Amino acid sequence: MAPKVAIVIYSMYGHTATLAEAEKAGIEKAGGSATIYQIPETLSEDVLTKMHAPPKPDYPIASASTLTEYDAFLFGVPTRYGNFPGQWKAFWDTTGSIWAKGGLAGKYVGQFVAGSSPGGGQEVTVLNSLSTYVHHGLIFSMGHHLGAGTFSCPDGSRQPTNLEKETATIQGETFYNIVAKAFN
Ligand SMILES: Cc1cc2nc3c(=O)[nH]c(=O)nc-3n(C[C@H](O)[C@H](O)[C@H](O)COP(=O)(O)O)c2cc1C
């Protein structure tokens, strides 16, 4: 049976979304498939406009039940003040009970990141806080100690390079090959 993989992201300016597509390409290259979700936005349209955020990408919104439908996850996490965004905290707060009850034990997780400067964030806390719940949690790291990554420069103008997208694709392919072994 092939594992079902969800790539779950928060992306305000599109960098994390670009890496998510590259990760998905890697999973497909390995013979798997993946669905990209985004977690709910918590900021108002007015605030998003003031932050010059473009319209959201057209991905389905992840919910608590989403997490129970998949075997493995790659989380796309942009950096906010050296940590993960409040949107991710709000999502864990609403879904953490599922993780806490062990309802997702045996799931595999990995992550990739975006920031304004190389290594700008401490997003590892997303997985650290989760891995206490998720047995066999697979924290797969490639290149940057938090998985594939990109940086946007302070004005957001720098887009993910081909090398960064290639690293994300390699991470997706490798992640799927490792997880698929556990399902065969
Ligand atoms: C409120 C705010 C705080 C940020 N804090 C950091 C930070 O601490 N370190 C960093 O490297 N980048 C920081 N950034 C830059 C974002 O991580 C960067 O724009 C990244 O590309 C966001 O990913 P996205 O394009 O998918 O939204 C911040 C951006 C915003 C809007």
The ligand as an ORCA input file, in Angstrom:
! r2SCAN-3c Opt
* xyz 0 1
  C       6.164     39.690     10.554
  C       7.336     39.007      9.873
  C       8.417     38.546     10.654
  C       9.508     37.905     10.038
  N      10.539     37.436     10.825
  C      11.586     36.820     10.235
  C      12.693     36.312     11.007
  O      12.717     36.416     12.223
  N      13.723     35.695     10.364
  C      13.739     35.536      9.009
  O      14.690     34.960      8.472
  N      12.703     35.995      8.237
  C      11.649     36.632      8.826
  N      10.618     37.090      8.063
  C      10.679     36.911      6.597
  C       9.816     35.714      6.135
  O      10.156     34.538      6.794
  C      10.034     35.593      4.641
  O       9.337     36.613      4.015
  C       9.612     34.239      4.044
  O       9.828     34.216      2.719
  C       8.163     33.994      4.279
  O       7.771     32.858      3.518
  P       6.529     32.998      2.520
  O       6.983     33.795      1.346
  O       6.144     31.604      2.192
  O       5.485     33.715      3.312
  C       9.521     37.741      8.635
  C       8.435     38.186      7.858
  C       7.359     38.823      8.472
  C       6.204     39.299      7.626
*
